[in-house]
Amino acid sequence: MWATLEQRPLRLPSVAPGTECPLTPAHHPPFGDYSLSLGAGPVYAVGFGSDGTLLVSTASHFGAGTSGWGGRKLLWIIAPGNAGPVIVRGGQLGGAHTLRFNGGIDQQNYTGDWAAAPLLSALRLLPNRYVDPTVLDMDFVRLQASGCYAMQVDGLTFSEVIVFRAVMV
């Protein structure tokens, strides 16, 4: 099942350097009592401002600050009825910086300083069948610079791109 999702091409929007970032509109998910999120569903990312901005701690302020990567915790919500796997990948639009993650099923039993945890190029999420009516997973998005970024969220029956502005603070 993971191989099917990993083989999908990454289709992030093309943005010329210096042009406006085509932000995904922030809204409240159509279920539950969650704060503003990005995504049209069935997967939603929570932790962004109303203007689609994600405030990210710089590397010097994230954990021990030794990795060179800043970070921000995101809450992922998967709508009821989605039982399949989800993979999240991404990168900077109009720039050369990569986007990395900590957490998901690849690091579900990790203990220690998340700033020192191995960086993942893809975040793997599996719906938790014990949580009703939604599935929650809290993970870290990791960046090295401010800018316009996108995350492609792929499930077995859907694919969506979430575009946001990251500001290192």
Backbone hydrogen bonds, N-H to C=O, Kabsch-Sander energy under -0.5 kcal/mol:
donor,donor_aa,acceptor,acceptor_aa,energy
5,L,1,M,-1.3
6,E,2,W,-2.8
7,Q,3,A,-1.6
8,R,5,L,-1.0
11,R,9,P,-0.7
12,L,10,L,-0.6
15,V,13,P,-0.6
19,T,16,A,-2.1
23,L,21,C,-2.1
24,T,163,V,-2.6
26,A,50,S,-0.6
27,H,37,S,-2.1
37,S,27,H,-3.1
38,L,45,A,-2.4
39,G,25,P,-0.5
41,G,43,V,-0.9
44,Y,77,I,-2.8
45,A,38,L,-2.6
46,V,44,Y,-0.5
46,V,75,L,-3.3
47,G,36,L,-1.0
48,F,36,L,-0.5
49,G,53,T,-3.0
52,G,49,G,-2.1
54,L,165,R,-3.2
55,L,53,T,-0.5
56,V,54,L,-0.6
56,V,167,V,-2.6
57,S,71,G,-1.9
61,H,58,T,-1.4
62,F,58,T,-1.0
62,F,59,A,-0.6
63,G,61,H,-0.8
65,G,62,F,-1.8
70,G,143,L,-3.1
71,G,57,S,-1.3
72,R,141,V,-1.7
74,L,139,D,-3.5
75,L,46,V,-2.3
76,W,74,L,-0.5
76,W,137,D,-3.1
77,I,44,Y,-2.8
78,I,135,V,-1.9
79,A,42,P,-3.2
79,A,77,I,-0.5
82,N,79,A,-1.2
83,A,81,G,-0.9
86,V,125,L,-2.5
87,I,154,D,-2.6
88,V,123,L,-2.3
89,R,152,Q,-2.0
91,G,150,A,-1.9
92,Q,97,H,-2.0
93,L,148,C,-3.4
95,G,92,Q,-0.5
99,L,90,G,-0.7
100,R,142,R,-2.3
101,F,120,L,-2.1
102,N,140,F,-2.0
105,I,124,R,-2.5
107,Q,104,G,-1.1
108,Q,105,I,-0.8
110,Y,107,Q,-1.8
114,W,112,G,-0.6
116,A,113,D,-1.8
117,A,114,W,-0.7
120,L,101,F,-2.7
123,L,88,V,-2.7
124,R,122,A,-0.6
125,L,86,V,-3.1
125,L,123,L,-0.5
129,R,127,P,-0.8
131,V,128,N,-1.5
132,D,130,Y,-0.5
135,V,78,I,-1.6
137,D,76,W,-1.6
139,D,74,L,-2.4
139,D,137,D,-0.6
140,F,102,N,-2.5
141,V,72,R,-2.6
142,R,100,R,-3.3
143,L,70,G,-1.1
147,G,166,A,-2.3
149,Y,164,F,-3.0
150,A,91,G,-2.4
151,M,162,I,-2.6
152,Q,89,R,-3.3
153,V,151,M,-0.6
153,V,160,E,-3.6
154,D,87,I,-2.8
154,D,152,Q,-0.6
155,G,158,F,-2.6
156,L,85,P,-0.6
158,F,155,G,-0.5
160,E,153,V,-2.3
162,I,151,M,-2.9
163,V,161,V,-0.5
164,F,149,Y,-2.6
165,R,52,G,-2.2
166,A,147,G,-3.3
166,A,164,F,-0.5
167,V,54,L,-2.5
169,V,56,V,-3.0
